Amino acid sequence: MSRVFRLFALCILLTFGSNCLAITQGRIIGVLDGDTVDLLTDSKELIRIRLAGIDAPEKAQSFGNFAKKVLSDLAYNRAVVVEGAKHDRYGRLVGKVLLNGGDVNIEMVRRGLAWHYTKYKREQSPDDRVQYEKAEEAARLQRLGLWRDAHPIAPWDFRKRSRGSAVAAQRQSALN
């Protein structure tokens, strides 16, 4: 049986019509923030990975730099497996990072350093969706990480506000 046919059959069996599950292996050689890493594959290809199912604080936010440090402590210079086939609008591979079989993405949520990114929850398996929701709920209840803040701002809201501020500054500059 050809390799292509086996891959196609595996996709059909695993996903029943959704995005094909792809496996990429390599070593994390860079951590850009709390939900983005650079992977050097075994074949020496550099791939930027956006951790699926989560959204960590931006570096300019409270806990943003801490989230980056924790992700670095968890994954930097470690051999990992990445499950995912989708690419985001920036060309990053969106995937679940597995270290020794453990899910690094959910670990960031468990430690209170990322939100479960519910905007994309339909792209997760039903089991992952439930586990990520429970992990966020537990981190909130235990007031871990960013949940210590009385009013944490979700990264998607922070980005929206930042874009709004930048547009207002451009308008003001044009008026002057």
For each residue, the residues with C-beta under 8 A, 3 or more apart:
1: 5 6
2: 5 6
3: 6 7
4: 7 8
5: 1 2 8 9
6: 1 2 3 9 10
7: 3 4 10 11 20
8: 4 5 11 12
9: 5 6 12 13
10: 6 7 13 14 21
11: 7 8 14 15 20 21
12: 8 9 15 16
13: 9 10 16
14: 10 11 20 21
15: 11 12 18 19 20 21
16: 12 13
17:
18: 15
19: 15 85 86 123
20: 7 11 14 15 85
21: 10 11 14 15 83 84 85
22: 83 84 85
23: 81 82 83
24: 39 41 47 81 82 84 93 95
25: 41 42 79 80 81 82
26: 39 40 41 42 45 47 79 80 82
27: 39 40 77 78 79 80
28: 31 37 38 39 75 76 77 78 80 97
29: 38 39 40 46 76 77
30: 37 38 76
31: 28 36 37 38 68 71 72 75 76
32: 36 37 38 48 68
33: 36 56 58 59 64 67 68 71
34: 56 57 64 67 68 70 71 108 113 114
35: 50 51 54 55 56 67 71 105 108 114
36: 31 32 33 48 49 50 51 92
37: 28 30 31 32 48 49 51 71 75 97
38: 28 29 30 31 32 46 47 48 49
39: 24 26 27 28 29 46 47 48 49 80 82
40: 26 27 29 44 45 46
41: 24 25 26 44 45 46 47
42: 25 26
43:
44: 40 41
45: 26 40 41
46: 29 38 39 40 41
47: 24 26 38 39 41 82 93
48: 32 36 37 38 39 90 91 92 93
49: 36 37 38 39 82 84 92 93 94 95 97
50: 35 36 88 90 92 93 94 95
51: 35 36 37 54 56 94 95 96 97 104 105 108 114
52: 84 86 94 95 96 105 120 123 124
53: 96 105 106 116 117 120 121 123 124 128 132
54: 35 51 105 106 108 109 114 115 116 117 132
55: 35 114 115 117 154 155 156
56: 33 34 35 51 64 67 68 71 108 113 114 115 155
57: 34 61 62 63 64 67 113 114 146 155 158
58: 33 61 64 155 158 159 162
59: 33 64 65 68
60: 64 158 162
61: 57 58 64 153 155 158
62: 57 146 149 152
63: 57 66 67 113 145 146 149 152
64: 33 34 56 57 58 59 60 61 67 68
65: 59 68 69
66: 63 69 70 113 145
67: 33 34 35 56 57 63 64 70 71 108 113 114 145 146
68: 31 32 33 34 56 59 64 65 71 72
69: 65 66 72 73
70: 34 66 67 73 74 108 111 113
71: 31 33 34 35 37 56 67 68 74 75 76 104 108 113
72: 31 68 69 75 76
73: 69 70 76
74: 70 71 78 99 104 107 108
75: 28 31 37 71 72 78 80 97 99 104
76: 28 29 30 31 71 72 73
77: 27 28 29
78: 27 28 74 75 99
79: 25 26 27 99
80: 25 26 27 28 39 75 97 98 99 104
81: 23 24 25 97 98
82: 23 24 25 26 39 47 49 93 95 96 97 98
83: 21 22 23 95 96 98
84: 21 22 24 49 52 93 94 95 96
85: 19 20 21 22 93
86: 19 52 93 94 95 123
87: 91 92 93 94
88: 50 91 92 94
89:
90: 48 50
91: 48 87 88
92: 36 48 49 50 87 88
93: 24 47 48 49 50 82 84 85 86 87
94: 49 50 51 52 84 86 87 88 123
95: 24 49 50 51 52 82 83 84 86
96: 51 52 53 82 83 84 103 104 105 128
97: 28 37 49 51 75 80 81 82 103 104 105
98: 80 81 82 83 101 102 103 104
99: 74 75 78 79 80 102 104
100:
101: 98
102: 98 99 107
103: 96 97 98 106 107 128
104: 51 71 74 75 80 96 97 98 99 107 108
105: 35 51 52 53 54 96 97 108 109 114 132
106: 53 54 103 109 110 128 131 132 135
107: 74 102 103 104 110 111
108: 34 35 51 54 56 67 70 71 74 104 105 111 113 114
109: 54 105 106 112 113 114 115 116 132 135 136 139
110: 106 107 135 138 139 144
111: 70 107 108 139 144 145
112: 109 139 140 142 143 144 145 146 147 148
113: 34 56 57 63 66 67 70 71 108 109 145 146
114: 34 35 51 54 55 56 57 67 105 108 109
115: 54 55 56 109 118 136 154 155
116: 53 54 109 121 132 133 135 136
117: 53 54 55 120 121
118: 115 121 133
119: 156
120: 52 53 117 123 124
121: 53 116 117 118 124 129 132
122:
123: 19 52 53 86 94 120
124: 52 53 120 121 128 129 132
125: 128 129
126: 129 130
127: 130 131
128: 53 96 103 106 124 125 131 132
129: 121 124 125 126 132 133
130: 126 127 133 134
131: 106 127 128 134 135
132: 53 54 105 106 109 116 121 124 128 129 135 136
133: 116 118 129 130 136 137
134: 130 131 137 138
135: 106 109 110 116 131 132 138 139
136: 109 115 116 132 133 139 140
137: 133 134 140 141
138: 110 134 135 141 142
139: 109 110 111 112 135 136 142 144 145 147
140: 112 136 137 143 147
141: 137 138
142: 112 138 139 147
143: 112 140 147 148
144: 110 111 112 139 147 148
145: 63 66 67 111 112 113 139 148
146: 57 62 63 67 112 113 149 152
147: 112 139 140 142 143 144 152
148: 112 143 144 145
149: 62 63 146 152
150:
151:
152: 62 63 146 147 149
153: 61 157 158 161
154: 55 115 157 158
155: 55 56 57 58 61 115 158 159
156: 55 119 159 160
157: 153 154 160 161
158: 57 58 60 61 153 154 155 161 162
159: 58 155 156 162 163
160: 156 157 163 164
161: 153 157 158 164 165
162: 58 60 158 159 165 166
163: 159 160 166 167
164: 160 161 167 168
165: 161 162 168 169
166: 162 163 169 170
167: 163 164 170 171
168: 164 165 171 172
169: 165 166 172 173
170: 166 167 173 174
171: 167 168 174 175
172: 168 169 175 176
173: 169 170 176
174: 170 171
175: 171 172
176: 172 173
